[in-house]
Amino acid sequence: MLHVLNYALHIKHYPQDVCGIIEKKIILLEKAEQEAASFSSNLRLLAKKGIKVKFIRVINCLYELSFFTDKQGGNITKKEVFEIVGKTVNQDLSSFQNDMSTTKAAANSDMYNTLEIFKLMHAKQQEINNK
């Protein structure tokens, strides 16, 4: 598709500088497309009830603690973080907002479900430290 655009620019006799700029952009887009297509991870999120929501809570907390940046060290949106992490674990995490708010509403009374994963992580880290 991008080659067709490049061909059309030359056929329509656009100025060489315009064609050069667009050719560079086409090359960058093709490279990004190839990188996206070539990214494949063997990592999967366990298909067990509640795991996805717990995982989302952990990633969300890390995001809120400013653990993530973009490649240049700049700000990255929460949506981008969940998109990238989702690709890494081969899981669609685009509904992270809904998943968090649904479970938050259900757990608002005692926060047990919301905090459970962090308590489990704390206990596991203590176990690791005691080995």
Secondary structure as UniProt FT lines:
FT   HELIX           2..11
FT   TURN            12..13
FT   HELIX           16..38
FT   TURN            49..50
FT   HELIX           51..64
FT   TURN            65..66
FT   TURN            71..72
FT   HELIX           78..88
FT   TURN            89..90
FT   TURN            94..95
FT   HELIX           96..107
FT   TURN            108..110
FT   HELIX           112..129
//
